[in-house]
Amino acid sequence: MKQEYPQIKPMGERAILINFEPEINENSLKKLLNLKKLIETGIIEDKVEVINTYHSLLIVYVYAIENIYDKVSALKALVSKANIGKNIDSRIYHIPVCYEEEFGLDLELISSENKLKISEIIHLHTSPVYTVYFIGFLPGFLYLGGLDKKLQISRKASPRMKVEKGAVGIGENQTGIYPQSSPGGWQIIGNSPVDFFDKNTYPPCVILPGDKVKFYSIGKSEFLQIFEDVGRGEFELKSEKHHG
Amino acid sequence: MGEIEVLYPGLYSSIQDLGRHDFRRFGVPQSGAMDSYAAKNANLMLSNLEAHPILEITQLGPQLKFYEPTQIAICGAYLNPKINDSLVLNNKVLSIEKGDILSFGKRNNACRAYIAIAGGFNSKKILESYSWYNGITQKQMLQKGDIIRYSRLERPLHGLNAAVKVPDEYLRKCGIKVFTGPEYGLLSIFQKKLLFDSKFHLDVHNNRMALQLKEPLENNLTPIITGPVLPGTVQLTPSGKLIVLMRDCQTTGGYPRILQLSEDGINIIAQKVVGEPLNFQLFEIK
């Protein structure tokens, strides 16, 4: 059965889900983010929150929706109005990562499993410009796309009870940074001294869906310096406008 | 300023309100009272705003000593509350004198009760909510020796009449009203029939993030591309586990989302304990 996209359906009494084709790519993300913006500015009579994932938008209302079919048709109208080819404004952020032994707990393992020298792993991880698809799993956890295929490795058979805050890991075709310490099953290759979530600022995340991320390798002494600067609130992530 | 000293924290007691909205897109769970109906009632009884912070207590209640006079109300599960040595009722404005100790006994039915206090607890609002959640607020649950602050009550706000009649049949209900979830259509007719004809029971794995059900639903569904989930989303794992996501759930997930509980359904299931039966009743959205 051929499905028609986007599908717009209620998800319970206070949310509406919009699904695009189930695929992960930047064009879908652009479509989603353009529509998200339109919905955020276009729905004025209700307080809503719009969340995106790879191919979905979830519009969450604070209270049960009274006339759900009216809302669904209003959203359908917005979808048809969305200028889906439009590029989105974004920034590219440069994120320092220390890949030294002390932090790169699973570098050896990836090195032997994937037949790569550790220097090659670091090179392959710091080369791409990754795309931020959305934030989920933990407050401030960025879902990144663009990992080099040569670095793909399965998750740990049994997860670690505690992965340190800032740990940079790889799980299957994904890479990311744990914004706080948590149990986790990804293979850990380094640590970033940067804060990715600050509950005392608004918005609590600087890097947002649609932005880009590039990692650069730092040594232990630079790690400690940045760590201190972050603690004092004196570290600013390097970033520039990205056109794409 | 009044102070409450926590003499005994209970099994799992935490400050909650109606949850954190508008921060899900940063990966922050919604949180808030597991049974929002009881939480709202407790506040309304004291003419508080419904979103005032309340204390959610679970199965084994805490022991709390009050250092200033105030008024409180308890709604939700009946956990045999006592002020000093006297048993008191739920759904009633209760007067507290300086030095009074509030404690709880065995539970009669249901498992979560809500304590509201006149004017609300003086707790810190973070990301627009008072709800405690590990990593967002400093505390996750009450501990022995904690101090909770509240406004001093200058004069009583309410008469101390008989208990107010609050409909609480939901505490004994086992029918959970649900809607179809985004991946419901992937289930076979047989699986759908099982889902609505079977009785399910709460498993031992249950907390504020999720409740797991004991009876599996065999399936061969493949994981989905990570998508949004909500409190009340029912996920189906490859091993057949049914997981009902609750107020502290993560914002996204990769298991097929086969059902979505109604708001009432979330409140009903929030009051269930291990081994209690429940069944799903499918509703169409009107």
Chai-1 contact restraints between the chains, C-beta under 6 A:
chainA,res_idxA,chainB,res_idxB,connection_type,confidence,min_distance_angstrom,max_distance_angstrom,comment,restraint_id
A,P10,B,I285,contact,1.0,0.0,6.0,A-B,restraint_1
A,M11,B,Q260,contact,1.0,0.0,6.0,A-B,restraint_2
A,G12,B,F179,contact,1.0,0.0,6.0,A-B,restraint_3
A,G12,B,G232,contact,1.0,0.0,6.0,A-B,restraint_4
A,G12,B,Q260,contact,1.0,0.0,6.0,A-B,restraint_5
A,E13,B,S262,contact,1.0,0.0,6.0,A-B,restraint_6
A,E13,B,E263,contact,1.0,0.0,6.0,A-B,restraint_7
A,A15,B,L230,contact,1.0,0.0,6.0,A-B,restraint_8
A,L17,B,P182,contact,1.0,0.0,6.0,A-B,restraint_9
A,P22,B,I225,contact,1.0,0.0,6.0,A-B,restraint_10
A,E49,B,D22,contact,1.0,0.0,6.0,A-B,restraint_11
A,E49,B,R24,contact,1.0,0.0,6.0,A-B,restraint_12
A,I51,B,R24,contact,1.0,0.0,6.0,A-B,restraint_13
A,I51,B,R25,contact,1.0,0.0,6.0,A-B,restraint_14
A,I51,B,P228,contact,1.0,0.0,6.0,A-B,restraint_15
A,T53,B,T226,contact,1.0,0.0,6.0,A-B,restraint_16
A,T53,B,G227,contact,1.0,0.0,6.0,A-B,restraint_17
A,T53,B,P228,contact,1.0,0.0,6.0,A-B,restraint_18
A,T53,B,T252,contact,1.0,0.0,6.0,A-B,restraint_19
A,Y54,B,I225,contact,1.0,0.0,6.0,A-B,restraint_20
A,S56,B,G227,contact,1.0,0.0,6.0,A-B,restraint_21
A,S56,B,P228,contact,1.0,0.0,6.0,A-B,restraint_22
A,L58,B,P228,contact,1.0,0.0,6.0,A-B,restraint_23
A,V62,B,H21,contact,1.0,0.0,6.0,A-B,restraint_24
A,I68,B,I285,contact,1.0,0.0,6.0,A-B,restraint_25
A,I135,B,F26,contact,1.0,0.0,6.0,A-B,restraint_26
A,I135,B,G27,contact,1.0,0.0,6.0,A-B,restraint_27
A,G136,B,G27,contact,1.0,0.0,6.0,A-B,restraint_28
A,G136,B,T251,contact,1.0,0.0,6.0,A-B,restraint_29
A,G136,B,T252,contact,1.0,0.0,6.0,A-B,restraint_30
A,F137,B,Q250,contact,1.0,0.0,6.0,A-B,restraint_31
A,L138,B,G27,contact,1.0,0.0,6.0,A-B,restraint_32
A,P139,B,G27,contact,1.0,0.0,6.0,A-B,restraint_33
A,P139,B,V28,contact,1.0,0.0,6.0,A-B,restraint_34
A,G140,B,G27,contact,1.0,0.0,6.0,A-B,restraint_35
A,F141,B,G27,contact,1.0,0.0,6.0,A-B,restraint_36
A,Q180,B,G135,contact,1.0,0.0,6.0,A-B,restraint_37
A,K199,B,I126,contact,1.0,0.0,6.0,A-B,restraint_38
A,K199,B,L127,contact,1.0,0.0,6.0,A-B,restraint_39
A,K199,B,I136,contact,1.0,0.0,6.0,A-B,restraint_40
A,P204,B,F26,contact,1.0,0.0,6.0,A-B,restraint_41
A,C205,B,F26,contact,1.0,0.0,6.0,A-B,restraint_42
